[in-house]
Amino acid sequence: MKNLLEIIMPASLTAVAGAIAVCLFTLGDYLSASPNLSENVTAAADSVVATPYGMMRITATGIERLPDSLAIKYMSPADSAQFFARQDPAAVAAGDALFKSNCAQCHAVNEVVVGPALAGIRKRRPETWIRAWVKNSGKLVARGDEYAVKVFNQYQQQQMPSFQLSDQEISQILDYIETHQGQGVAYAPARP
């Protein structure tokens, strides 16, 4: 199953829907080939594959992107090393610099500083929401976005400043966060 996904995984986002359809068809064949359905569902759900879009897991209903920190738990040490070798070092380095100059005043990857820890942020919110929050958190709060209001209230109604970052820069920061979550790395301002 893992080898099949590596073969059919698309090279561009426009082909993701087709790949999901093929994987679901293949998963259906896989499940119907055996009388023990629950074991096969569990085995399929535990199939984790490294792709250009991050770690993917086959589920009974499709393909799910896993945050790297969770996906690593499913991987052998060799697969884990291979996945992180595929990460674009330039993008992660750019994300590191952007994080330190824009985010580290109030955030750390794995611990609460002034604002919340950012590990797992892509799992908590879609990237489109994160971009809107980074660019103008006050607008989301004013619109009554439930999650935005919750975070705003949880952190003493202290509004996050707006940042003039491009979507690519925000993605680089998120990539940097994903490569450091769960590793005990926490960039935060020095405390007196």
MODELLER restraints for C-alpha pairs under 7 A, 6 or more apart:
rsr = mdl.restraints
at = mdl.atoms
rsr.add(forms.Gaussian(group=physical.xy_distance, feature=features.Distance(at['CA:2:A'], at['CA:47:A']), mean=6.52, stdev=0.5))
rsr.add(forms.Gaussian(group=physical.xy_distance, feature=features.Distance(at['CA:2:A'], at['CA:49:A']), mean=6.34, stdev=0.5))
rsr.add(forms.Gaussian(group=physical.xy_distance, feature=features.Distance(at['CA:8:A'], at['CA:19:A']), mean=6.35, stdev=0.5))
rsr.add(forms.Gaussian(group=physical.xy_distance, feature=features.Distance(at['CA:9:A'], at['CA:19:A']), mean=6.09, stdev=0.5))
rsr.add(forms.Gaussian(group=physical.xy_distance, feature=features.Distance(at['CA:10:A'], at['CA:16:A']), mean=6.12, stdev=0.5))
rsr.add(forms.Gaussian(group=physical.xy_distance, feature=features.Distance(at['CA:10:A'], at['CA:19:A']), mean=6.49, stdev=0.5))
rsr.add(forms.Gaussian(group=physical.xy_distance, feature=features.Distance(at['CA:20:A'], at['CA:62:A']), mean=6.24, stdev=0.5))
rsr.add(forms.Gaussian(group=physical.xy_distance, feature=features.Distance(at['CA:20:A'], at['CA:63:A']), mean=6.40, stdev=0.5))
rsr.add(forms.Gaussian(group=physical.xy_distance, feature=features.Distance(at['CA:24:A'], at['CA:62:A']), mean=5.93, stdev=0.5))
rsr.add(forms.Gaussian(group=physical.xy_distance, feature=features.Distance(at['CA:31:A'], at['CA:37:A']), mean=6.04, stdev=0.5))
rsr.add(forms.Gaussian(group=physical.xy_distance, feature=features.Distance(at['CA:31:A'], at['CA:40:A']), mean=5.89, stdev=0.5))
rsr.add(forms.Gaussian(group=physical.xy_distance, feature=features.Distance(at['CA:31:A'], at['CA:41:A']), mean=6.99, stdev=0.5))
rsr.add(forms.Gaussian(group=physical.xy_distance, feature=features.Distance(at['CA:41:A'], at['CA:60:A']), mean=6.30, stdev=0.5))
rsr.add(forms.Gaussian(group=physical.xy_distance, feature=features.Distance(at['CA:44:A'], at['CA:58:A']), mean=5.81, stdev=0.5))
rsr.add(forms.Gaussian(group=physical.xy_distance, feature=features.Distance(at['CA:44:A'], at['CA:59:A']), mean=6.38, stdev=0.5))
rsr.add(forms.Gaussian(group=physical.xy_distance, feature=features.Distance(at['CA:45:A'], at['CA:57:A']), mean=6.25, stdev=0.5))
rsr.add(forms.Gaussian(group=physical.xy_distance, feature=features.Distance(at['CA:45:A'], at['CA:58:A']), mean=5.05, stdev=0.5))
rsr.add(forms.Gaussian(group=physical.xy_distance, feature=features.Distance(at['CA:45:A'], at['CA:59:A']), mean=4.55, stdev=0.5))
rsr.add(forms.Gaussian(group=physical.xy_distance, feature=features.Distance(at['CA:45:A'], at['CA:60:A']), mean=6.90, stdev=0.5))
rsr.add(forms.Gaussian(group=physical.xy_distance, feature=features.Distance(at['CA:46:A'], at['CA:57:A']), mean=6.74, stdev=0.5))
rsr.add(forms.Gaussian(group=physical.xy_distance, feature=features.Distance(at['CA:47:A'], at['CA:57:A']), mean=5.67, stdev=0.5))
rsr.add(forms.Gaussian(group=physical.xy_distance, feature=features.Distance(at['CA:47:A'], at['CA:58:A']), mean=5.91, stdev=0.5))
rsr.add(forms.Gaussian(group=physical.xy_distance, feature=features.Distance(at['CA:48:A'], at['CA:55:A']), mean=6.65, stdev=0.5))
rsr.add(forms.Gaussian(group=physical.xy_distance, feature=features.Distance(at['CA:48:A'], at['CA:56:A']), mean=5.61, stdev=0.5))
rsr.add(forms.Gaussian(group=physical.xy_distance, feature=features.Distance(at['CA:48:A'], at['CA:57:A']), mean=4.52, stdev=0.5))
rsr.add(forms.Gaussian(group=physical.xy_distance, feature=features.Distance(at['CA:48:A'], at['CA:58:A']), mean=6.88, stdev=0.5))
rsr.add(forms.Gaussian(group=physical.xy_distance, feature=features.Distance(at['CA:48:A'], at['CA:74:A']), mean=6.70, stdev=0.5))
rsr.add(forms.Gaussian(group=physical.xy_distance, feature=features.Distance(at['CA:49:A'], at['CA:55:A']), mean=5.69, stdev=0.5))
rsr.add(forms.Gaussian(group=physical.xy_distance, feature=features.Distance(at['CA:49:A'], at['CA:56:A']), mean=5.27, stdev=0.5))
rsr.add(forms.Gaussian(group=physical.xy_distance, feature=features.Distance(at['CA:49:A'], at['CA:57:A']), mean=6.40, stdev=0.5))
rsr.add(forms.Gaussian(group=physical.xy_distance, feature=features.Distance(at['CA:50:A'], at['CA:56:A']), mean=6.38, stdev=0.5))
rsr.add(forms.Gaussian(group=physical.xy_distance, feature=features.Distance(at['CA:50:A'], at['CA:83:A']), mean=6.11, stdev=0.5))
rsr.add(forms.Gaussian(group=physical.xy_distance, feature=features.Distance(at['CA:54:A'], at['CA:65:A']), mean=6.70, stdev=0.5))
rsr.add(forms.Gaussian(group=physical.xy_distance, feature=features.Distance(at['CA:55:A'], at['CA:65:A']), mean=5.75, stdev=0.5))
rsr.add(forms.Gaussian(group=physical.xy_distance, feature=features.Distance(at['CA:55:A'], at['CA:66:A']), mean=5.37, stdev=0.5))
rsr.add(forms.Gaussian(group=physical.xy_distance, feature=features.Distance(at['CA:55:A'], at['CA:67:A']), mean=6.97, stdev=0.5))
rsr.add(forms.Gaussian(group=physical.xy_distance, feature=features.Distance(at['CA:55:A'], at['CA:68:A']), mean=6.42, stdev=0.5))
rsr.add(forms.Gaussian(group=physical.xy_distance, feature=features.Distance(at['CA:55:A'], at['CA:71:A']), mean=6.19, stdev=0.5))
rsr.add(forms.Gaussian(group=physical.xy_distance, feature=features.Distance(at['CA:56:A'], at['CA:63:A']), mean=6.31, stdev=0.5))
rsr.add(forms.Gaussian(group=physical.xy_distance, feature=features.Distance(at['CA:56:A'], at['CA:64:A']), mean=5.47, stdev=0.5))
rsr.add(forms.Gaussian(group=physical.xy_distance, feature=features.Distance(at['CA:56:A'], at['CA:65:A']), mean=4.50, stdev=0.5))
rsr.add(forms.Gaussian(group=physical.xy_distance, feature=features.Distance(at['CA:56:A'], at['CA:66:A']), mean=5.72, stdev=0.5))
rsr.add(forms.Gaussian(group=physical.xy_distance, feature=features.Distance(at['CA:57:A'], at['CA:63:A']), mean=5.64, stdev=0.5))
rsr.add(forms.Gaussian(group=physical.xy_distance, feature=features.Distance(at['CA:57:A'], at['CA:64:A']), mean=5.23, stdev=0.5))
rsr.add(forms.Gaussian(group=physical.xy_distance, feature=features.Distance(at['CA:57:A'], at['CA:65:A']), mean=6.39, stdev=0.5))
rsr.add(forms.Gaussian(group=physical.xy_distance, feature=features.Distance(at['CA:57:A'], at['CA:66:A']), mean=6.76, stdev=0.5))
rsr.add(forms.Gaussian(group=physical.xy_distance, feature=features.Distance(at['CA:58:A'], at['CA:64:A']), mean=6.44, stdev=0.5))
rsr.add(forms.Gaussian(group=physical.xy_distance, feature=features.Distance(at['CA:67:A'], at['CA:120:A']), mean=6.68, stdev=0.5))
rsr.add(forms.Gaussian(group=physical.xy_distance, feature=features.Distance(at['CA:67:A'], at['CA:123:A']), mean=6.49, stdev=0.5))
rsr.add(forms.Gaussian(group=physical.xy_distance, feature=features.Distance(at['CA:68:A'], at['CA:178:A']), mean=6.25, stdev=0.5))
rsr.add(forms.Gaussian(group=physical.xy_distance, feature=features.Distance(at['CA:69:A'], at['CA:181:A']), mean=6.42, stdev=0.5))
rsr.add(forms.Gaussian(group=physical.xy_distance, feature=features.Distance(at['CA:69:A'], at['CA:182:A']), mean=6.12, stdev=0.5))
rsr.add(forms.Gaussian(group=physical.xy_distance, feature=features.Distance(at['CA:72:A'], at['CA:80:A']), mean=6.04, stdev=0.5))
rsr.add(forms.Gaussian(group=physical.xy_distance, feature=features.Distance(at['CA:91:A'], at['CA:172:A']), mean=5.62, stdev=0.5))
rsr.add(forms.Gaussian(group=physical.xy_distance, feature=features.Distance(at['CA:92:A'], at['CA:172:A']), mean=6.22, stdev=0.5))
rsr.add(forms.Gaussian(group=physical.xy_distance, feature=features.Distance(at['CA:92:A'], at['CA:175:A']), mean=6.11, stdev=0.5))
rsr.add(forms.Gaussian(group=physical.xy_distance, feature=features.Distance(at['CA:92:A'], at['CA:176:A']), mean=4.85, stdev=0.5))
rsr.add(forms.Gaussian(group=physical.xy_distance, feature=features.Distance(at['CA:94:A'], at['CA:172:A']), mean=6.45, stdev=0.5))
rsr.add(forms.Gaussian(group=physical.xy_distance, feature=features.Distance(at['CA:95:A'], at['CA:172:A']), mean=4.39, stdev=0.5))
rsr.add(forms.Gaussian(group=physical.xy_distance, feature=features.Distance(at['CA:95:A'], at['CA:173:A']), mean=4.03, stdev=0.5))
rsr.add(forms.Gaussian(group=physical.xy_distance, feature=features.Distance(at['CA:95:A'], at['CA:175:A']), mean=6.77, stdev=0.5))
rsr.add(forms.Gaussian(group=physical.xy_distance, feature=features.Distance(at['CA:95:A'], at['CA:176:A']), mean=5.05, stdev=0.5))
rsr.add(forms.Gaussian(group=physical.xy_distance, feature=features.Distance(at['CA:96:A'], at['CA:173:A']), mean=6.68, stdev=0.5))
rsr.add(forms.Gaussian(group=physical.xy_distance, feature=features.Distance(at['CA:96:A'], at['CA:176:A']), mean=5.82, stdev=0.5))
rsr.add(forms.Gaussian(group=physical.xy_distance, feature=features.Distance(at['CA:98:A'], at['CA:173:A']), mean=6.36, stdev=0.5))
rsr.add(forms.Gaussian(group=physical.xy_distance, feature=features.Distance(at['CA:99:A'], at['CA:173:A']), mean=5.81, stdev=0.5))
rsr.add(forms.Gaussian(group=physical.xy_distance, feature=features.Distance(at['CA:104:A'], at['CA:187:A']), mean=5.89, stdev=0.5))
rsr.add(forms.Gaussian(group=physical.xy_distance, feature=features.Distance(at['CA:104:A'], at['CA:188:A']), mean=4.94, stdev=0.5))
rsr.add(forms.Gaussian(group=physical.xy_distance, feature=features.Distance(at['CA:104:A'], at['CA:189:A']), mean=6.39, stdev=0.5))
rsr.add(forms.Gaussian(group=physical.xy_distance, feature=features.Distance(at['CA:105:A'], at['CA:188:A']), mean=6.22, stdev=0.5))
rsr.add(forms.Gaussian(group=physical.xy_distance, feature=features.Distance(at['CA:105:A'], at['CA:189:A']), mean=5.64, stdev=0.5))
rsr.add(forms.Gaussian(group=physical.xy_distance, feature=features.Distance(at['CA:106:A'], at['CA:113:A']), mean=5.71, stdev=0.5))
rsr.add(forms.Gaussian(group=physical.xy_distance, feature=features.Distance(at['CA:106:A'], at['CA:114:A']), mean=4.71, stdev=0.5))
rsr.add(forms.Gaussian(group=physical.xy_distance, feature=features.Distance(at['CA:106:A'], at['CA:115:A']), mean=5.41, stdev=0.5))
rsr.add(forms.Gaussian(group=physical.xy_distance, feature=features.Distance(at['CA:107:A'], at['CA:113:A']), mean=5.39, stdev=0.5))
rsr.add(forms.Gaussian(group=physical.xy_distance, feature=features.Distance(at['CA:107:A'], at['CA:114:A']), mean=6.37, stdev=0.5))
rsr.add(forms.Gaussian(group=physical.xy_distance, feature=features.Distance(at['CA:107:A'], at['CA:115:A']), mean=5.38, stdev=0.5))
rsr.add(forms.Gaussian(group=physical.xy_distance, feature=features.Distance(at['CA:107:A'], at['CA:116:A']), mean=6.23, stdev=0.5))
rsr.add(forms.Gaussian(group=physical.xy_distance, feature=features.Distance(at['CA:107:A'], at['CA:117:A']), mean=5.95, stdev=0.5))
rsr.add(forms.Gaussian(group=physical.xy_distance, feature=features.Distance(at['CA:107:A'], at['CA:118:A']), mean=6.97, stdev=0.5))
rsr.add(forms.Gaussian(group=physical.xy_distance, feature=features.Distance(at['CA:107:A'], at['CA:188:A']), mean=6.39, stdev=0.5))
rsr.add(forms.Gaussian(group=physical.xy_distance, feature=features.Distance(at['CA:108:A'], at['CA:117:A']), mean=5.36, stdev=0.5))
rsr.add(forms.Gaussian(group=physical.xy_distance, feature=features.Distance(at['CA:108:A'], at['CA:118:A']), mean=6.46, stdev=0.5))
rsr.add(forms.Gaussian(group=physical.xy_distance, feature=features.Distance(at['CA:108:A'], at['CA:186:A']), mean=4.95, stdev=0.5))
rsr.add(forms.Gaussian(group=physical.xy_distance, feature=features.Distance(at['CA:108:A'], at['CA:187:A']), mean=5.20, stdev=0.5))
rsr.add(forms.Gaussian(group=physical.xy_distance, feature=features.Distance(at['CA:108:A'], at['CA:188:A']), mean=5.39, stdev=0.5))
rsr.add(forms.Gaussian(group=physical.xy_distance, feature=features.Distance(at['CA:109:A'], at['CA:117:A']), mean=5.28, stdev=0.5))
rsr.add(forms.Gaussian(group=physical.xy_distance, feature=features.Distance(at['CA:109:A'], at['CA:118:A']), mean=4.81, stdev=0.5))
rsr.add(forms.Gaussian(group=physical.xy_distance, feature=features.Distance(at['CA:109:A'], at['CA:119:A']), mean=5.11, stdev=0.5))
rsr.add(forms.Gaussian(group=physical.xy_distance, feature=features.Distance(at['CA:109:A'], at['CA:177:A']), mean=6.08, stdev=0.5))
rsr.add(forms.Gaussian(group=physical.xy_distance, feature=features.Distance(at['CA:109:A'], at['CA:180:A']), mean=6.98, stdev=0.5))
rsr.add(forms.Gaussian(group=physical.xy_distance, feature=features.Distance(at['CA:109:A'], at['CA:181:A']), mean=6.01, stdev=0.5))
rsr.add(forms.Gaussian(group=physical.xy_distance, feature=features.Distance(at['CA:109:A'], at['CA:185:A']), mean=6.77, stdev=0.5))
rsr.add(forms.Gaussian(group=physical.xy_distance, feature=features.Distance(at['CA:109:A'], at['CA:186:A']), mean=5.17, stdev=0.5))
rsr.add(forms.Gaussian(group=physical.xy_distance, feature=features.Distance(at['CA:109:A'], at['CA:187:A']), mean=6.87, stdev=0.5))
rsr.add(forms.Gaussian(group=physical.xy_distance, feature=features.Distance(at['CA:110:A'], at['CA:117:A']), mean=5.22, stdev=0.5))
rsr.add(forms.Gaussian(group=physical.xy_distance, feature=features.Distance(at['CA:110:A'], at['CA:118:A']), mean=6.52, stdev=0.5))
rsr.add(forms.Gaussian(group=physical.xy_distance, feature=features.Distance(at['CA:110:A'], at['CA:119:A']), mean=5.55, stdev=0.5))
rsr.add(forms.Gaussian(group=physical.xy_distance, feature=features.Distance(at['CA:110:A'], at['CA:181:A']), mean=6.11, stdev=0.5))
rsr.add(forms.Gaussian(group=physical.xy_distance, feature=features.Distance(at['CA:110:A'], at['CA:182:A']), mean=6.79, stdev=0.5))
rsr.add(forms.Gaussian(group=physical.xy_distance, feature=features.Distance(at['CA:110:A'], at['CA:184:A']), mean=6.46, stdev=0.5))
rsr.add(forms.Gaussian(group=physical.xy_distance, feature=features.Distance(at['CA:110:A'], at['CA:185:A']), mean=6.82, stdev=0.5))
rsr.add(forms.Gaussian(group=physical.xy_distance, feature=features.Distance(at['CA:110:A'], at['CA:186:A']), mean=5.72, stdev=0.5))
rsr.add(forms.Gaussian(group=physical.xy_distance, feature=features.Distance(at['CA:111:A'], at['CA:117:A']), mean=4.68, stdev=0.5))
rsr.add(forms.Gaussian(group=physical.xy_distance, feature=features.Distance(at['CA:111:A'], at['CA:186:A']), mean=6.79, stdev=0.5))
rsr.add(forms.Gaussian(group=physical.xy_distance, feature=features.Distance(at['CA:115:A'], at['CA:155:A']), mean=6.65, stdev=0.5))
rsr.add(forms.Gaussian(group=physical.xy_distance, feature=features.Distance(at['CA:118:A'], at['CA:177:A']), mean=6.97, stdev=0.5))
rsr.add(forms.Gaussian(group=physical.xy_distance, feature=features.Distance(at['CA:119:A'], at['CA:177:A']), mean=6.28, stdev=0.5))
rsr.add(forms.Gaussian(group=physical.xy_distance, feature=features.Distance(at['CA:119:A'], at['CA:178:A']), mean=6.80, stdev=0.5))
rsr.add(forms.Gaussian(group=physical.xy_distance, feature=features.Distance(at['CA:119:A'], at['CA:181:A']), mean=5.03, stdev=0.5))
rsr.add(forms.Gaussian(group=physical.xy_distance, feature=features.Distance(at['CA:131:A'], at['CA:167:A']), mean=6.66, stdev=0.5))
rsr.add(forms.Gaussian(group=physical.xy_distance, feature=features.Distance(at['CA:131:A'], at['CA:170:A']), mean=6.69, stdev=0.5))
rsr.add(forms.Gaussian(group=physical.xy_distance, feature=features.Distance(at['CA:133:A'], at['CA:140:A']), mean=6.75, stdev=0.5))
rsr.add(forms.Gaussian(group=physical.xy_distance, feature=features.Distance(at['CA:134:A'], at['CA:162:A']), mean=5.98, stdev=0.5))
rsr.add(forms.Gaussian(group=physical.xy_distance, feature=features.Distance(at['CA:134:A'], at['CA:163:A']), mean=5.94, stdev=0.5))
rsr.add(forms.Gaussian(group=physical.xy_distance, feature=features.Distance(at['CA:135:A'], at['CA:162:A']), mean=4.88, stdev=0.5))
rsr.add(forms.Gaussian(group=physical.xy_distance, feature=features.Distance(at['CA:135:A'], at['CA:163:A']), mean=4.98, stdev=0.5))
rsr.add(forms.Gaussian(group=physical.xy_distance, feature=features.Distance(at['CA:135:A'], at['CA:164:A']), mean=6.16, stdev=0.5))
rsr.add(forms.Gaussian(group=physical.xy_distance, feature=features.Distance(at['CA:136:A'], at['CA:162:A']), mean=4.76, stdev=0.5))
rsr.add(forms.Gaussian(group=physical.xy_distance, feature=features.Distance(at['CA:137:A'], at['CA:159:A']), mean=6.96, stdev=0.5))
rsr.add(forms.Gaussian(group=physical.xy_distance, feature=features.Distance(at['CA:137:A'], at['CA:160:A']), mean=6.14, stdev=0.5))
rsr.add(forms.Gaussian(group=physical.xy_distance, feature=features.Distance(at['CA:137:A'], at['CA:162:A']), mean=6.63, stdev=0.5))
rsr.add(forms.Gaussian(group=physical.xy_distance, feature=features.Distance(at['CA:138:A'], at['CA:159:A']), mean=6.51, stdev=0.5))
rsr.add(forms.Gaussian(group=physical.xy_distance, feature=features.Distance(at['CA:140:A'], at['CA:148:A']), mean=6.07, stdev=0.5))
rsr.add(forms.Gaussian(group=physical.xy_distance, feature=features.Distance(at['CA:141:A'], at['CA:148:A']), mean=5.33, stdev=0.5))
rsr.add(forms.Gaussian(group=physical.xy_distance, feature=features.Distance(at['CA:141:A'], at['CA:149:A']), mean=5.17, stdev=0.5))
rsr.add(forms.Gaussian(group=physical.xy_distance, feature=features.Distance(at['CA:152:A'], at['CA:158:A']), mean=6.29, stdev=0.5))
rsr.add(forms.Gaussian(group=physical.xy_distance, feature=features.Distance(at['CA:152:A'], at['CA:159:A']), mean=6.47, stdev=0.5))
